[in-house]
Structures are given as C-alpha cells and as structure tokens.
Amino acid sequence: MNEFSDSDHQFMALAMEEAERAASLGEVPVGAVVVLDGEIIALECNRQITLNDPSAHAEVLALRKAGQMLDNYRLPDCELFVTLEPCTMCCGTLVHARVKRLVFATTEPKAGAVTSTSSALENPALNHRVMWQQGLMAEESAQLLRHFFKSRRDSKA
C-alpha cells in the first residue's frame, strides 16, 4: 500500500506546519495530526524542551489530546500523520491506543522504531497491529530537519 490519497497529503501538510511551529519554539521540528473519519481531532508538535517533559513528543501529545477530545484512551479508528518516523516510546503509545493507521514522512536512522532501528510495530507478541506507510512528504520533512540542525550547529560556531 504505497499510494496516498489527497486527504493524506492535506493531513501531512498540516503535520509539516506543526513541525515548523516546533522549530520556531526551538524544538526538533516534528509535527503530528490525529484524524478520525476524515476529521482532524488533534494537532501537536514536539515540546520536550518547552514543557520540560521527555515524553512530550509530537505523537504522544497529539494522541493525548485526541483521547481527551474523544473521552477515550483507545483510538481504534484513528490515523496518525507524523513528519518523522516514531521512536520506540511513540510506537508503544500507538499500540496501546489501538491506532488504526500511521503515516510518517521520513525515516529516523538513530531512533526510528518502525523500520530504522527496529520493527516495533511488527512484534508478534503485541495484541494490536498498526497499519503503516512511509514516505509521504519525506523530502520536505528531511529538509526541514537538516535546516534546523544546521542552524543549531552554525549558531554554536
């Protein structure tokens, strides 16, 4: 399943806007959008530094907000669009929330747990399977990340 719908593109574009918001806050530029039946339930960006919270990844914050909006910690019909491959913590959150589908833009070679460092969503011991796709707006997301980290390196020089 490599094809993306027009609405997938729209949701990922919103996640990119959230990633840009994260960058403007001095956070690693990652954005996430939770969607239910084609409707946006939650938008969030990375805020670990802002909130002094190591778990404040865009994915976790968006899923928390969606749970509050839906008054349920289970999100079985929801989809998550995120600009960077989720880490192990975020993959665990996706499984525990019973998210239906994940779409991520670019891989994260150092900490990504969907394909890069492990296959966390494919573990046969897990009681839920998250469908996932990668590559939607991958170059745009990778470029934003490269620019962010280059700016940080340049400011330290």
N, C-alpha and C positions, 0 to 999 in steps of 0.2 A: 504494500500500500504506500506508494510514493507520491501520489497525486494530492495536491492541496486545493481546497475549494476557495472561492472568492472570499467567503467569510473567514476562512482560516487566515488568509492574507491580511484581512482587516484586523483580526484579533492580534496577530503577531505585530502588526504596525503599532497597535496600542501598547503592546508589551515593550516595543522599542522606545516609545515615548516615555514609558515608566523608567526604562534603563537610562535614558537621557536625564530624567529627573534625579535618579540616583547619582549620576556623575556630577550634576550641579550641586549636590549635597556633599560631594567629596567621597561618596561611596562607590564601590566597584559597580559599574553600570550593568545591572541585571534588573529586568522588569518581568512581571508575571501578570497574567489575566486569567481569571476563572470564569468559565462560560457554562450556562445551563440552558439547554433548549434554544440556543442561538442568542441568548440574552447575557449581557455582562453582569456578573454577580459581584466581582471584586477585582480591583486593580491595585498593584503594590510594586514597590521597588525595594532593593536592598537597603537596610537601615541598621546594620550591626553597629556601626560607629555612632550614628545619631542616637540610637536607643541604648547603647552600651549593653548589647544583647547578642551573644554569639550565635543564637538561633534565629536572628531576625533576617533570614534570607528572604528574598522576594517571594519564593514559592510558599514558604511556611506562613509568612504574613498574609498572603493572598488566600491561602486555604483557611487560615484562622478567621479572616473576615467573611469568607463565604459561609463557613459553619455558623457564624453569628447571624448572618443575613438569613440563612435558611433554617436557623434554630435546630441544627443537627450537626453532630460531629462526623457523620457519614455523608459522603458526597458522591453517591454511586452513578449518577447521571451527568456528572460534571466533567468538563475538559479543562486542562491547564495548558496555557501557552506561555512559554518562558524563553528568554533570549539566550540562555546558556544551559548546557547540559547539567541537570541536577546532581548534587553530591549525594553521598550515602544517606545523610540525615534527611534530605528532601525526598529521596526515593522512599525511605521508610515512611515518611509522612503521607506520601501519595498512596502507598499500600494501605496504611491504617485508615485513611479517609475513604478508601474504596473508590478513588477517582477512576473514571471510565477510560480517559484518553489523555495522553501527554503529547504535546508537540513542542520540540525545542529547536532553537535556531542553530547554534554552533556547539561543537564539542568542547570539553574542558579537559585537556590532556593530563593535568595534575590531580584533579579531584572529581571529575565527572564519573558517575557511578552507573550510568545506563549502558555505555559502550566503551568508554576510555580506560578506566582503571578496573572496572568490574562490570558484571551484568546483574546488578542488584534487583532489577525488576523481573529477571528470568529465574530467580531462585525457586526450584521446585518445592521447597518446604513452605513457601508463602501460601497463604489461603486466599490471595486475590491476585489477579493479573491485570496490570495496567497496560492497555494498548499504547504503543508509542510510535512516533515518527520524528525524524530529524531532518534538518537542512533548510527549513523554511526561513528565508532571510538570513541565511548563515553568514554570507559575506558582510552584510550590513552590521550584524552583531559583532563579528570578529573585528571589523574595522573600528567600531566604537570602543571596544576593549583595548585594541592596540593603541589608539589615540590617547585613551585615558592613562594607560600605564606609561606611555612615552612622555606625556605631560608631567606625570609624577616624577619620573627619572630626571627629566630636564630641570624641574624646579629644585631638585636636590643637588644639581651640579653647580 
